[in-house]
Amino acid sequence: MKKARRPAAWKPGTRATTGPRNGREIARELTWTVRRFVLDRKEDVSGTSGVGVVAEGVQFTDGTAVLRWTVGSRSTAIYNSVEELMEIHGHDGKTLLRWVDGGG
């Protein structure tokens, strides 16, 4: 029985190939570019979420950011970029975006 392949992100410009391949061949092709981050709130200006780490998220290769709140109703939202996300939730520097996977 053939195993289903798990979808993966790769560098723009690379292409998926067909045919039998081993794990090392696949790993050489793929470059994981999804990065994790947290929102670290220093001051709760709205009185809703509290302070400390209040949300976690990921940024995809194309710049799209997904945010999941770890407090309150625990909602999830999608943004065009982390810059757009921070315009809404940054509160003029009172909330910091900290990269978990490095970079920035």
Protein Blocks (a to p, Z undefined) as FASTA:
>chain_A
ZZddddddddehiacdedjddfklmmmmpccfbdcdddddfbdfkomnogcjfbdcdddf
kopacdddfehjlpacddfbfklmmmmmnnnoiaccddfkggZZ
